């Protein structure tokens, strides 16, 4: 198949550090290319991919400029070449509106990477008959049954990038943004009550994130926390692999939660709030614990040594690997173009971007 993948313009593909959507797009573009499809990736300059790369808007615009004119320009560059593709897969928000105008020729898919806000409900109610909406979890899908879905495909990760380790050190780990939904201060509370040191890989670069850190998280710190800013992917994976457990104390219906998957890939169990997609990602009592509040999380940590690192890794390999994700999208795409079911994927080739103009 000839497939166009349209990335957001905030970050490069793959991202240098933080950037869940861009990581997914990178794996998908490379994975589909490795299976013999002709993939064209529309992404910002500096991106690296096995697919053909087109960069309509130049450098990445940063996370403070999402869903703006640059994103629309990048999507338009792909849709103006719609006749060159059998399938268009759009990861931008604004681009989906342009894709709806094609009326299925070629089929357009749009992955729902974000939450169901009121604006999102109104927006996708206008598009869902013309664009194949793909949910990233059953939990996300259940929050809005008013629209039609082409399918559900969980996000995936490259297992080879996450070192598996059975022996753990005696610290807890938090990875996430500094905002109320992610609950970094709750991680501080859990670690303090459990009597364990806490390492925090925190994104606090935006003004709102910094304010939340200064006003809410900072005053709770005890001195036993190690704060890490701007960590690279390899360093983050190493922190996951050595942690006794990863804390995921979210206060919202997380559509997916790559942090949980990354942790389990390293053989590290997750203690998460019971909400959103956490019940799909973490198997309670097998790969971690799902709990309602701080006290419950502290109690769960007393039994964390009963969780098998091998079981954590195996769950990711089966359900949340790059191969599982690519197979899910490949199946949707083939159904849309009337092709045969996908065969067993070949060995993935080495990475070497092929820029195109």
N, C-alpha and C positions, 0 to 999 in steps of 0.2 A: 504494500500500500504506500501511497504518497501521502505523508502526514505532515501537517504544520502544527508546531507547538508554539504558542504565544505566551511568553513570560511577562510578569510585571516589570516595570522599569525602575523600581526602587533600588534593587541590588543586582550584582552580577549573578550569572548562573555558571557554576554553583556560587553561593555567597562565600565571602571570606571568613565570616564567623556566624553571627546570628542571621537567620533567614530560612524559616521552615518551608515556605512555598517554593523558593528558588532551589532548595535542595531536592524537593520532589520533582520539579521540572527537569533538573539536571539528570537525575536517575532515569526518568521516563524517556527523555530524548535519547540518552545513550543506550538504554535498554532496548528500545524499539529499533534503533539503528543496528544494534548487535544481533537482532533477530532477522535482519535482512530487509527492513523497511527503509524507504527513502524519506528521511526525516529532515525537515528544515526548521531550525529553531530561530525564532525572532526574539532576541534578547539584547541587552545593552553591551557596549564595547567592554572588552576585558573579560567577557564570558569565555568559557572553555568547554568544548563539547565534541563528541564523536559525530554529531549531526552536522549538516551544512548550517553555518551561522550567518544570520543577517542582523545588523544592528542599525535600525532606522533612526534612532534618536541619540546616538552617541553614548556618553558616559551615564552610569547609573545616577538617578536624581536624588537618592536618599529616602529614608523611610518617612520623612516629614512631607513628602510631595506625592504620595500615592493617589491614584484615581484622578489624575489631572490630565492636562493636554498631552504630556509626553506619553502616558500610557495609551491614550487614544490614538496617537500617531503611530505607535508601534503596532497596535492591533490593525489599524487601517492599512498599513503596509502589507500585512498578510492577506487581508480580505480583498485588496485590489488585485491579488494574484490567485484568487479563489479557484480559477480554472486549472491551476497547476496541481491541485491537491484532491485526493479522494476523501480526506477527512481533515477538518480543522479542529484543533483542541485549544481552547482559549482559557487561560488562567487569570486574565484581567477582568475587572468588573465592568468597565465601560465598553470594552470590546464586545461583550455578549450582545449588546443592543445592536451593533452593526451586524453581527452574525445572524441575528433574527431576520434581517432583511433578505438573507439569501434563501430563506424558506426551504432549507434542507438540501440545497444544491450548491456545493456538496454538504453532507451532514456536518453540523457544528456541535461540538460538545463543550460544556463549560463546567469546571470543577468548582464546587461551593467550598471555598477555603475558609470563609468567615462565618460569623454567627448570624442567627435569624433576628436582625433588628426589624423594627417596623418599616423602615425605608426599604430594607432588603425584601421584605414580604411583598410590598407594593411593586417593586421593580421586577422581581422574578415572576410575579403573577402575570405580567405582560409578555414574558418571554418563554415560558416553559413549554408552550406548544410548538415553538419554532426552533428551540435550542435544547439539546439533550443535557439536562442537568444531572450531574454526578455528585452524589453525597459521599463524604469521606467517612461516615459512620452511620449506623442504624439509628443512633441516638439523635444525630443531627437531622436525619430524615423524619424521625417521629415528631420533631418540634414544628414541622410545617407540612401536614398531610394535604394541604390545599393545592399543592403543585404536583405535576407529574415528574417522575424521575426516570432517567435512562438506566440507572443502576447505582449501586454502592460499591466503591472501591476504597479500601483502607490505604492510607499512606504507607510507603515502604522506605526502608533504609538499606544501604550497602553494608551487609554484615562484615565484610572484610575490613571496613574502616573502624570497627569497634572491637578492641581486644577483649577476649574472654579471660576472666580471671576467677578462680575459685577462692583463693585466699584473700580476705578483705582486711582493711584497716579499720580502726575504730572511730570513724567519723561519719556524719550524715551529710548529704549533699542536697542543695537546692539549685535548680537551674530555671531561670525565667525572667520575665520583665518585672520591673518595680511598679506594680499597680494593684488596685484592690482585687481584681479578678484572680491574679496569680497567688496572692496571699503570702508574700515573702516574710511578713512579720509573724504569720502563723508558724512558719518553719522555724523561726527563732524561738518562739514559745515552746514548740515541740522539743527541740533540741535541748533547751534549758531544763524543761521538766524531766527529760530523759537522762540528763547528766552527761550528754555527749557533745563533743565539738561539732561545729557546723561549717562547712565550706559553702559559699554562696557565689555562683556564677550569675551575675545580675546584669541585665540590660537596663541602664539608667541614663541614657544619653539624651533623651528628649526632655524638654522642660517639665512636662507633667510627671514623667518618671522620676526626675530628680526631686521635684517637690514632694512626691509621695515618700521617697526614700528619706528625705530630711525631716519631714513632719511625722511620719508614721513608723517607718522601719528603724531609722537611726536611734530614736529614744529607747527602743526595746533591746538594743544590742548589749551583750554582757561582757564582751572582751574575749570570748571563746570562739568567735566567728572569724573566718578568713574570707575576705571579700575579694573577688576576682572580677576585673573588668576587661572586656575586649579579648576574651580567650579564643584561641584558634580551635578548629575542629579536632585536631589530633590531641591537643592538651585537654579539651573537654572530655573526649572519649577516655583518656587516661584517668581523669578524675572519676568518671562513672565507674570504671573497672575496679578501682580501689576502695570505693565507698562501701560502708556496711549496708546502707539503704539510701534510696533517693526519696525525698519528701515532695509530694505534689498536692499541696493543700488548697486547691482551687476553690473559688467562691462562685463559679458560674458554670453553665453547661458547655464545657469545652468540646468543640466539634470533633477533635481527635486527641492530640497530645503526644507529639513526637518525643518529648522528653521521657515519657514512660517507656516507649519502645527502645530508645537509645540506651536507657539504663538496663533494661532486661537483656538487651543484646550483649552487654558486658557481663552478664551473670549476676547483676545486682538487682535485688527485689525493690519494689516500689510500695510506699505507703501513701495512698491517695485518698482524696475526698470522694465520697460516693456520689458522683454526678456526671452528667454528660457522657462522653464516650469511655470514661474510665472503666466502666463495668464491662466493656467489650475488649479493652486492651489488657487489663489486669485480671487474672483469674484469682479470685479471693482465696487465700490460704495455700495457693500453689505457686504463684509468681509474685506475691505480695499480699497486701491487705487493703481493703476498702473500708473506710471508716467515716463517721459523721462529724467529729469535732476533735479538738486538740487532745482532750483526755483519752479518747478512744485511740488516737494515733500513738500516744505515748504507751498505752497498754499493749498495742499491737507490736511495738518495737521489742517488747520483752520476748516475743516469739519469733523474731526475725531470723534467727539462726536455723529454724526448722525449714526455711525456704531453700529449695535446691537451686544453686546457680545454673545447673544444667537444664532444669525445667524452664527457667527464665529464658535462656538462649534458644531452647527448642521452640518455645511459643512464638518468638519473633521469626525464626527461620520458617515456620509453617505459615504464619498469617500476615506478617508485617515486613517481609523481606522485599528487596527490589524485584526479585523474580515474581513474587506473588502479586505485587502491584502492577507490574508490566503486563502480566497475563490477564489481569482483570480489565485493563484498558484495551488490550489487544482484542479481547473477546467482544467488548462493546463496539469497537471500531469495525470488526469483521461482520458483526451482525448488521451494522448500519449500511455497509456497502454490499452485503449479500455474499460475502466470501466464505470459504470453509473455516472450520474451527482451527485454532492455532496448533501447530505441531510442537513437539518438545523443543524448547529454545536451545540454540547452539551455544557453544562456549563464547563468552563475551570477549570482544577484541580489545586491544589496548587503546587508551585515550589519546586522541590527537585531533584537535579541532580543525575543521575545514572551513575557513571563512569564505563567504560568498558575497557578491555585490549585486 
